Amino acid sequence: MYKLSIIIPVYNAEKYLSRCLDSVIAQNYQNLEIVIVNDGSTDGSAQICEKYANLDKRIMVYHKENGGAGTARKEALKHVQGDYITCVDADDWIEQDAYDDLMTIANETQPDLLACSFIKEFGELQTERKDYPEEGYYNEKKFHGVIKTAGDKEPFFCQVINASLCCKVMKKSVFERFQKEVPDEIVMGEDLAVVLPMILNINSIYISKKAYYHYCQNKESTTWTWKIGEFDRLKILTDYLKKIGSDNDVSKRLVVQSIYFAMMEVLHDIPDDYFNNKIPFLPRISLNSRLVVYGKGSFASNLIEIINHLKLCTLVLNVDSADAEVLFSLDEEKYDYVVIAILDYMIVDKVKLYLEENNISKEKIVCIDKKDLTLDNLPIELR
């Protein structure tokens, strides 16, 4: 049986770290090693890492100055001995049979990459994702056909393979190649910078529809924290992605899609002149429209921020499933559009249906349409 190396970058995760490590050391799969890199944590994370290393001889802990998850994974690569590698985020956890199942598949089929589904958790709310292609083994040609078909038919934010490294098990040689190529300056979209070129260049992939990984969203994580200089970090990521997306139409399309996806999380930091009295990725909405924004995640918060800051429109309400009744009781004459400000296309489809079932007019419902997300519609600095 192949040996599996589990890489866990840790940065100020003391609140969730024990849950994560408990789930890793409880794995049924025995032929594994656990490489933890403490990336300059300033809380009690380092002490927790060392405590677990003393409890389990399979755990190795390394400490470094803070440089981001990408640099932490590069540090781990200096020490790993496994045939295959996977990554786990310190605030997430995994099912006990995850690697037993996935490594059985690896031993049987020897793919460059295995991808599994995941469960998205936000408090008590859990959503199991099974929107990958059909389960099974794909060679390069067959998988690229799947990518092209999805790009032609699916909504824009449908990711054929999600950008997280944590739902992947990769041959060591494959992961090393694509992780080491990523510049250390990339501190936004570190996973995407590895996964996107990987899926475009590997020889084989096995897709599992089973959800083993629990992706836990919390508003204290770096994903939910607005920072100064986000747009500059986005430009660095964009420049790198464009270098890998120049070979064919499929890769170019995936790169543009990925840039937009990353951009929606940092709208608050994009130069004001990009908007110029409009929202380029929502062209139906005219200046001074009265809006209800449906959603309270990072994208919705960013959208509301730029709408209010630039006085593009009037915000009438901001609701989600918890308080949608406020919208349903509101006279439709009080607003022009309901904007579904959500990046998860599966949830977008459910929200559309939910709104229509509660008598919101179809013509008032607006969400991102992939036909509007062209290279020319990006900020000049990102084209």
Rosetta blueprint (number, residue, H / E / L):
1 M L
2 Y L
3 K L
4 L E
5 S E
6 I E
7 I E
8 I E
9 P E
10 V E
11 Y L
12 N L
13 A L
14 E L
15 K L
16 Y L
17 L H
18 S H
19 R H
20 C H
21 L H
22 D H
23 S H
24 V H
25 I H
26 A L
27 Q L
28 N L
29 Y L
30 Q L
31 N L
32 L E
33 E E
34 I E
35 V E
36 I E
37 V E
38 N E
39 D E
40 G L
41 S L
42 T L
43 D L
44 G L
45 S H
46 A H
47 Q H
48 I H
49 C H
50 E H
51 K H
52 Y H
53 A H
54 N H
55 L H
56 D L
57 K L
58 R L
59 I E
60 M E
61 V E
62 Y E
63 H E
64 K E
65 E L
66 N L
67 G L
68 G L
69 A H
70 G H
71 T H
72 A H
73 R H
74 K H
75 E H
76 A H
77 L H
78 K L
79 H L
80 V L
81 Q L
82 G L
83 D L
84 Y E
85 I E
86 T E
87 C E
88 V L
89 D L
90 A L
91 D L
92 D L
93 W E
94 I E
95 E L
96 Q L
97 D L
98 A H
99 Y H
100 D H
101 D H
102 L H
103 M H
104 T H
105 I H
106 A H
107 N H
108 E H
109 T H
110 Q L
111 P L
112 D L
113 L E
114 L E
115 A E
116 C E
117 S E
118 F E
119 I E
120 K E
121 E E
122 F E
123 G L
124 E L
125 L E
126 Q E
127 T E
128 E E
129 R E
130 K L
131 D L
132 Y L
133 P L
134 E L
135 E L
136 G E
137 Y E
138 Y E
139 N E
140 E H
141 K H
142 K H
143 F H
144 H H
145 G H
146 V H
147 I H
148 K H
149 T H
150 A H
151 G H
152 D H
153 K H
154 E L
155 P L
156 F L
157 F L
158 C L
159 Q L
160 V L
161 I L
162 N L
163 A L
164 S L
165 L H
166 C H
167 C H
168 K E
169 V E
170 M E
171 K E
172 K H
173 S H
174 V H
175 F H
176 E H
177 R H
178 F H
179 Q H
180 K H
181 E L
182 V L
183 P L
184 D L
185 E L
186 I L
187 V L
188 M L
189 G L
190 E H
191 D H
192 L H
193 A H
194 V H
195 V H
196 L H
197 P H
198 M H
199 I H
200 L H
201 N H
202 I L
203 N L
204 S E
205 I E
206 Y E
207 I E
208 S E
209 K E
210 K E
211 A E
212 Y E
213 Y E
214 H E
215 Y E
216 C E
217 Q L
218 N L
219 K L
220 E L
221 S L
222 T H
223 T H
224 W H
225 T L
226 W L
227 K L
228 I L
229 G L
230 E H
231 F H
232 D H
233 R H
234 L H
235 K H
236 I H
237 L H
238 T H
239 D H
240 Y H
241 L H
242 K H
243 K H
244 I H
245 G L
246 S L
247 D L
248 N L
249 D H
250 V H
251 S H
252 K H
253 R H
254 L H
255 V H
256 V H
257 Q H
258 S H
259 I H
260 Y H
261 F H
262 A H
263 M H
264 M L
265 E L
266 V L
267 L H
268 H H
269 D H
270 I L
271 P L
272 D H
273 D H
274 Y H
275 F L
276 N L
277 N L
278 K L
279 I L
280 P L
281 F L
282 L L
283 P L
284 R L
285 I L
286 S L
287 L L
288 N L
289 S L
290 R E
291 L E
292 V E
293 V E
294 Y E
295 G L
296 K L
297 G L
298 S H
299 F H
300 A H
301 S H
302 N H
303 L H
304 I H
305 E H
306 I H
307 I H
308 N H
309 H H
310 L H
311 K L
312 L L
313 C L
314 T E
315 L E
316 V E
317 L E
318 N E
319 V E
320 D L
321 S L
322 A L
323 D L
324 A L
325 E H
326 V H
327 L H
328 F H
329 S L
330 L L
331 D L
332 E H
333 E H
334 K H
335 Y L
336 D L
337 Y E
338 V E
339 V E
340 I E
341 A L
342 I L
343 L L
344 D L
345 Y H
346 M H
347 I H
348 V H
349 D H
350 K H
351 V H
352 K H
353 L H
354 Y H
355 L H
356 E H
357 E H
358 N L
359 N L
360 I L
361 S L
362 K H
363 E H
364 K H
365 I E
366 V E
367 C L
368 I L
369 D L
370 K H
371 K H
372 D H
373 L L
374 T L
375 L H
376 D H
377 N H
378 L L
379 P L
380 I H
381 E H
382 L H
383 R L
